[in-house]
């Protein structure tokens, strides 16, 4: 976990860091998140992706989801653990991110 004196840091940046850390926690191999918690987390992720607050929905996509994606490609996180919990928006974003990166995420089903 990143620790710092957050005074003077814009709230928007703190939001991004928070979502990045949540994504890293989801993809942690040392402290795996339970399936029941993954279900709850991804239901909330889906709700936030549909938010009218563009900063929040963008932070969820570019910080949280991309952190899980990155852990799959760089650290060997088993993406099939989260795949069943993805909602329509998160799945679509990750499929588009794969296309942009010209790769395929193991365990990401296109349904």
N, C-alpha and C positions, 0 to 999 in steps of 0.2 A: 504494500500500500504506500502510496506517495504521501509524505507528510511535509507540510510547509505552512508558513504563516500566510493565510489567505486574505489578509487585509490588503485592500488596494487591487486585488485581482478581480476582473470583471466577472459578474455572476454567470454570464454566458460561457466563459471559459471553464468555470467550476462545474457547470452542467456537463460540458463535454468530457471533462476528466472523470466525473462520476459515472457516466455511461461507459466510458472506456474501461474503468475498473470493474464494472458489473460484467461487461463482456469477458474480461480476463478471468473473473471468478467463475463464470459459467464454463469456460474452457480449461479450468484448472484440473490437472491430473492428480495433484496432491490432495485436494479436498473436493472430490466430485460432488456436484449438486445432485440431489435425489431426483428421480423421475417426477415425483409429485410436485416438487418445487420448480422443476423445469417447466412443467405444464402451467403452473401459475405465472411464472416469469414470462413465458412466451405469450400468454394471453394478454398480459399487461404490455409487453413489447408491441403486440399487434395493435392494441388500443392506442398506444402512443404514436405509432407510425401513421395512424389515421387522424392524428390530432390536427387541429387548425393552427396550432403553434408551429410554424415552420422550423424554428430553431430546435425545438424538442424533437420533432420527427426526423430532422436531418441528423441530429446528434445520436439518436437511437440507431439510425442506419449506418452512418459513417464512423461512429465510434464503437458502439456496442456490437452490432452485427459484424462489422468488419474485423473486430478483435477476435470474435469466435472463428471467422473465416481464416484469419491469419494464423491462429493457433493450429488450425487443421493443416494448413500448408507448411508451416514452419516448425511446429512442435509435436506433431503427431496426434493432436486431439482427434478423437473418434467422432466425426460429425454425425454419424448415424444415431448418436445419443440424443441429439437435439432435433433431428429431422422430423420425427413424428409430432413434435410440438410446434412446428412452424405454422404460422397463419399464412393467409393468402398474400398479404403485403410483404412480409419478411421473406417468404419463399421467392416471390417475384423479384425483390431487390437482389437477393443473393444469386439468382440465376442471371440477372443482368450484370452483376458484378463479375461473375465467372466469365461471361461473354466479353466484357470490357478487358479483363485480365488475360483473355485467351487461354483459359484453363478450365478444368472441370473439378469441382470439389467432390472428393470421395464421400459417399454417404448422403449427398444432397440429391433428393429425388425431385424430378420435375412434375410428378403426378400426372 
